[in-house]
Amino acid sequence: MLFGRTIHGFVTEVRMSKALELLASGSGNGLTLYCIADKIGYSNHSYFSTLFKKHFGISPSVYGVSNHALPSEL
């Protein structure tokens, strides 16, 4: 474990950051949740949605329609 997290935790953090970026530009880029999950390395969009909600406290679909506000920002 390096810097207080595992490599798996680090990779998940990077993927979730990229997911936020893609969702924030979502309406203009035409990407679906399936495409975003695939682009960040998850072949199972349900698993991606579960991890996103666990990580941010909001589902990616709700985040996409909530003017891109996380629960801490609401």
ABEGO torsion letter per residue (X at the ends): XBGGBBAAAAAAAAAAAAAAAAAAAAAAAGBBAAAAAAAAGBABAAAAAAAAAAAAGBBAAAAAAAGGBBAAAX
